[in-house]
Amino acid sequence: MIIYNTLTKTKEKFEPINPPNVSMYVCGPTVYDLFHIGNARSFIMADIIRKYLIYKGYNVKYIMNITDIDDKIIKKSNEEKVDSKLIAEKFADAFLQDTKLLNIAKADLFPRATEHIDEIIGMIDSLIKKGFAYNIEGNVFYDVNKFDGYGKLSGKKIDELIAGSRIEVNDQKKNPLDFTLWKKAKEGEPAWDSPWGKGRPGWHIECSAMSTKHLGETIDIHAGGNDLIFPHHENEIAQSEAATSHQFVKYWIHFGFLNIQNEKMSKSLGNFFTAREILKKYSAEAIRLLFSQTHYAGPLNFSEDLLESAKKGLEKINNLVEHVQEKIDKKTKGNHVDFDFDKYYFGFENSMDDDFNSPQAVAIIFDFVRSVNSVIAKNDNIDIKFYEDVKLFLEKTAQNVLGIVKLDSESKQIGDSKENELVELLISLRTDAKKNKNYELADLIRNKLAEIGFQLVDTKSGTSFKKK
């Protein structure tokens, strides 16, 4: 299994630090708004990588942070005249709901910046004592000239960065590239006590402190969008390696940009879509298939035409799934047929082992569907074992790794997926009702769902359901 490592700019054999355990950290959202479809690409492709590692037998500890204190959150709270905690809570909940609808598995932990202030202060204090950071009147900055490896991830050189710098002028900094570790409190803004006075953490230090606490000083995989390579990930390396004196990350994985109708997605062009908006028109499976048909590192064009094409492609898979399920439910007894399932397992794994080549893996799945349909067309009476093996292949690859189909392992009808979508919609309406303090409506939704056999389970990370 090989992975392209942004740090070394080469494909490398994947050798985790402590096999079969794999530590994986993914940069999550800053919760000031609904996340857009470009963010969704990073979250979905990270989910596919995680699920393939599990498919290969690794024990993956998967952490995704939630940035719940930031300039953008404070700006939003000022605009809406609402406490920043409520803004962060509202959009953190929305993030968890929307990722669930996109068939993205929950992280093992969603650490939040505001819950790790002590760890952040501890790391900053260590950097000051080691001479990598300095305090100027309550603002603490990282001194990039003190870290010999600065620029090794992005390939940027300090002198060139300074020459072309558009970084905001700050007379307190020794160097315009020095970045903030701790921001001195401004009146009316959230703040915490620290050795340097009241203030709040900078963005970059949050990830360094949280990943170190939950995954250790050196982690196997760190992933995120291409836009995070510089300065965010570059600064994470500088902080973490200066603080611990160990390599921070073994393999860096970065996801390519997303364009809308062949133009760069931006609010100014009016071509900005949230994941929630797209999910109103297209299924999670169609979105995931579209994303899987482009390699994670390359640019992806996102359009309704391409989504429609993905939707039609899914129909071919789902038609087979429905037919296979009918045969299994009927417990069909018939003739044995020779079919080389190993060929398709090998093809799928060979593709994904090559830097998670999902487009080739998708091609293998469609080739499998065509071949199975051909066998079915030529044979009137096939034994149930064949259909069970077909279902198992699609379950292991198309469902459990790529997330482009939904198979019910308890042999229920394929229509259950639509039923589940309706329950998720009602849960979303109930969540909104609770936020608006309409507890009567929230209780009504819970009770009515209970009457028809769905038990709601409320947790800190959101609401799920069980079929009674």
Secondary structure, 3 states (H helix, E strand, C coil): CEEEECCCCEEEECCCCECCEEEEEECCCECCCCCEHHHHHHHHHHHHHHHHHHHCCCEEEEEECEECCCHHHHHHHHHHCCCHHHHHHHHHHHHHHHHHHCCCCCCCECCEHHHCHHHHHHHHHHHHHCCCEEEECCEEEECHHHCCCCCCCCCCCHHHHHHCCCCCCCCCCCCCCCEEEEEECCCCCCCECCCCCCEEECHHHHHHHHHHHHHCCCEEEEEEEHHHHHHHHHHHHHHHHHHHCCCCEEEEEEECCEEECCEECCCCCCCCCEHHHHHCCCCHHHHHHHHHCCCCCCCEEECHHHHHHHHHHHHHHHHHHHHHHHHHHCCCCCECCCCCHHHHHHHHHHHHHECCCHHHHHHHHHHHHHHHHHHHHHCCCECHHHHHHHHHHHHHHHHCCCCCCCCCCCCCCCCHHHHHHHHHHHHHHHHHHHHCCCHHHHHHHHHHHHHCCEEEEEECCEEEEEEC
